[in-house]
């Protein structure tokens, strides 16, 4: 059976390694990025860079998106010269971005009404390392039979694909994921700074806690970098966690539920971002309690 042709939009921190995984699995992948040079750079990996969304849609059976936020997805899908102007019934759109659940539902309905394309929201967790290793956790929202059809395509990217419910359910789950991750990394910064000021070698903390109840993937990946002030290699962004915490608080207000930890987390993340750290790695959060407070 012939493999479906894939079109991948967004050659960022996650999009590049995800595309490489799909190419290594034998898929034909066309790629497009708002900054054309990033798409062109993927040619050496075997991808087919295209100059327009029209070209990408015309050469793909499954359209994949991994961009920064709800506005970026809307522009790619429904904006001028976007996907909706060229897509056709029978195609599937898979959105790996982390965006607003209601915006997802609205865009999915608009896209289906205009051209009959089905939407699956499939945000991922696992970071750049998970994308590189094909061990992402994918939380999907959409028709169950449609998600089952996509499982072979998603297999090179993930250790697990879980259908969470109808369209938008994947995004709600990802918000919960980011609440846990963000609050984890924020308290991690406090712990590392406190240990240092108390005379403990903070670089030993991740190994000391490994396997215990306090252990986590973020602790093992980010803790050592906090201890050593290894800030240069950006694996994820402060602004991304802030965006997701803000979405958590917006969702909580809409459905009348309380998320006090996410509220405080958003303001701490906003403070750090406002001090010139928005595009930096969250391991820099430790500097809020060390360098600046001396």
JOGI-V65833 format. One record per residue. N is the residue number from 1. RES is the residue in one small letter. SS is DSSP state (~ for helix, > for strand, _ for the rest). PHI is phi in whole degrees, -180 to 180 (none if undefined). PSI is psi in whole degrees, -180 to 180 (NA if undefined). Layout:
n = <N;N>
res = <RES;RES>
ss = <SS;SS>
phi = <PHI;PHI>
psi = <PSI;PSI>
//
This chain:
n = <1;2;3;4;5;6;7;8;9;10;11;12;13;14;15;16;17;18;19;20;21;22;23;24;25;26;27;28;29;30;31;32;33;34;35;36;37;38;39;40;41;42;43;44;45;46;47;48;49;50;51;52;53;54;55;56;57;58;59;60;61;62;63;64;65;66;67;68;69;70;71;72;73;74;75;76;77;78;79;80;81;82;83;84;85;86;87;88;89;90;91;92;93;94;95;96;97;98;99;100;101;102;103;104;105;106;107;108;109;110;111;112;113;114;115;116;117;118;119;120;121;122;123;124;125;126;127;128;129;130;131;132;133;134;135;136;137;138;139;140;141;142;143;144;145;146;147;148;149;150;151;152;153;154;155;156;157;158;159;160;161;162;163;164;165;166;167;168;169;170;171;172;173;174;175;176;177;178;179;180;181;182;183;184;185;186;187;188;189;190;191;192;193;194;195;196;197;198;199;200;201;202;203;204;205;206;207;208;209;210;211;212;213;214;215;216;217;218;219;220;221;222;223;224;225;226;227;228;229;230;231;232;233;234;235;236;237;238;239;240;241;242;243;244;245;246;247;248;249;250;251;252;253;254;255;256;257;258;259;260;261;262;263;264;265;266;267;268;269;270;271;272;273;274;275;276;277;278;279;280;281;282;283;284;285;286;287;288;289;290;291;292;293;294>
res = <x;x;x;x;x;x;x;x;x;x;x;x;x;x;x;x;x;x;x;x;x;x;x;x;x;x;x;x;x;x;x;x;x;x;x;x;x;x;x;x;x;x;x;x;x;x;x;x;x;x;x;x;x;x;x;x;x;x;x;x;x;x;x;x;x;x;x;x;x;x;x;x;x;x;x;x;x;x;x;x;x;x;x;x;x;x;x;x;x;x;x;x;x;x;x;x;x;x;x;x;x;x;x;x;x;x;x;x;x;x;x;x;x;x;x;x;x;x;x;x;x;x;x;x;x;x;x;x;x;x;x;x;x;x;x;x;x;x;x;x;x;x;x;x;x;x;x;x;x;x;x;x;x;x;x;x;x;x;x;x;x;x;x;x;x;x;x;x;x;x;x;x;x;x;x;x;x;x;x;x;x;x;x;x;x;x;x;x;x;x;x;x;x;x;x;x;x;x;x;x;x;x;x;x;x;x;x;x;x;x;x;x;x;x;x;x;x;x;x;x;x;x;x;x;x;x;x;x;x;x;x;x;x;x;x;x;x;x;x;x;x;x;x;x;x;x;x;x;x;x;x;x;x;x;x;x;x;x;x;x;x;x;x;x;x;x;x;x;x;x;x;x;x;x;x;x;x;x;x;x;x;x;x;x;x;x;x;x;x;x;x;x;x;x>
ss = <_;_;_;_;_;>;>;>;>;_;_;_;~;~;~;~;~;~;~;~;~;~;~;~;_;_;_;_;>;>;>;>;_;_;_;~;~;~;~;~;~;~;~;~;~;_;_;>;>;_;_;_;~;~;~;~;~;~;_;_;_;>;>;>;>;_;_;_;_;~;~;~;~;~;~;~;~;~;_;_;_;_;~;~;~;_;_;_;_;_;_;>;>;>;>;_;_;_;_;_;~;~;~;~;~;~;~;~;~;~;~;~;~;~;~;_;_;>;>;>;>;>;>;>;>;_;~;~;~;~;~;~;~;_;_;>;>;>;>;>;>;_;_;~;~;~;~;~;~;~;~;~;~;~;~;~;~;>;>;>;>;>;>;>;>;_;_;_;~;~;~;~;~;~;~;~;~;~;~;~;~;~;~;~;~;~;~;~;~;~;~;~;~;~;~;~;~;_;_;_;_;~;~;~;~;~;~;~;~;_;_;_;_;_;_;_;~;~;~;~;~;~;~;~;~;~;~;~;_;_;_;_;_;_;_;_;_;~;~;~;~;~;~;~;~;~;~;~;~;~;~;~;~;~;~;_;_;_;_;~;~;~;~;~;~;~;~;~;~;~;~;~;~;~;~;~;~;_;_;_;_;~;~;~;~;~;~;~;_;_;_;_;_;_>
phi = <none;-69;-75;-65;-83;-111;-123;-115;-111;112;-100;-99;-57;-94;-62;-64;-66;-65;-63;-62;-64;-67;-64;-64;-84;96;-87;-82;-128;-90;-130;-138;-144;-57;-91;-60;-64;-69;-71;-62;-65;-82;-62;-65;-86;106;-76;-113;-65;-125;-96;-148;-67;-60;-66;-64;-62;-67;-109;-132;-98;-122;-103;-121;-127;-145;-127;-77;-158;-60;-63;-67;-64;-61;-64;-67;-88;-113;-75;-57;64;-86;-55;-60;-76;-131;-71;-137;-57;104;-78;-125;-108;-116;-104;-85;-65;-104;-137;-66;-60;-70;-61;-61;-62;-65;-67;-62;-66;-66;-66;-66;-66;-78;-144;77;-84;-86;-117;-126;-87;-138;-61;-122;-134;139;68;-62;-61;-65;-66;-67;-93;72;-118;-65;-96;-111;-110;-110;-123;153;-61;-62;-67;-67;-64;-62;-65;-83;-55;-62;-73;-81;-57;-66;-98;-136;-89;-163;-120;-117;-78;-97;146;-70;-51;101;-67;-63;-69;-61;-64;-66;-60;-61;-58;-72;-61;-66;-65;-65;-65;-62;-71;-68;-72;-60;-61;-64;-63;-64;-67;-63;-60;-59;-69;-91;87;-96;-73;-64;-66;-86;-63;-56;-69;-65;-95;-60;89;-90;-65;-86;-72;-164;-61;-58;-62;-72;-88;-101;-55;-60;-71;-63;-64;-95;59;-88;-99;-72;-84;-85;-95;-157;-121;-58;-63;-70;-64;-64;-57;-72;-66;-64;-64;-62;-70;-63;-63;-60;-64;-67;-105;59;-129;-99;-135;-62;-66;-68;-65;-65;-59;-62;-71;-65;-66;-66;-60;-63;-62;-69;-96;89;-113;-57;-95;-93;-74;-61;-61;-72;-58;-61;-68;-64;-113;-122;-54;-74;-95;50>
psi = <132;141;144;149;136;145;123;125;120;94;61;-156;-37;-39;-39;-55;-32;-42;-41;-38;-42;-39;-43;-26;1;12;145;123;118;144;144;143;148;-41;106;-29;-32;-36;-41;-34;-19;-6;-37;-22;-6;-1;164;97;140;157;-9;157;-32;-44;-41;-46;-40;-22;16;149;-35;128;129;137;135;89;-174;-41;-177;-43;-39;-41;-44;-41;-42;-38;-50;-3;178;130;27;-178;-42;-25;-11;-15;163;154;140;-22;158;137;127;116;110;-8;160;104;179;132;-43;-37;-38;-48;-43;-45;-38;-43;-41;-42;-43;-39;-37;-38;8;14;134;147;135;120;126;57;155;157;143;-10;-171;-40;-43;-37;-41;-37;-7;33;25;149;124;126;113;144;130;-177;134;-43;-34;-44;-38;-37;-30;-14;-43;-33;-36;-16;-42;-14;-21;155;-20;135;120;122;122;-13;-159;178;133;-25;-33;-40;-37;-44;-40;-36;-44;-41;-46;-29;-45;-45;-47;-46;-34;-50;-28;-46;-28;-42;-40;-43;-47;-42;-42;-42;-46;-47;-22;4;14;143;101;-23;-18;-12;-48;-43;-38;-34;-5;130;-12;-179;-24;-5;154;162;-45;-37;-44;-30;-39;-31;-51;-34;-35;-45;-37;-2;41;83;-9;-41;108;111;-26;175;143;-43;-28;-45;-37;-45;-43;-37;-38;-39;-37;-44;-37;-45;-43;-41;-41;-35;9;55;158;132;65;-35;-41;-32;-48;-41;-41;-42;-37;-42;-37;-41;-48;-43;-38;-16;27;18;9;-39;7;169;145;-14;-19;-10;-28;-26;-18;-27;-1;-83;-48;-27;-10;NA>
//
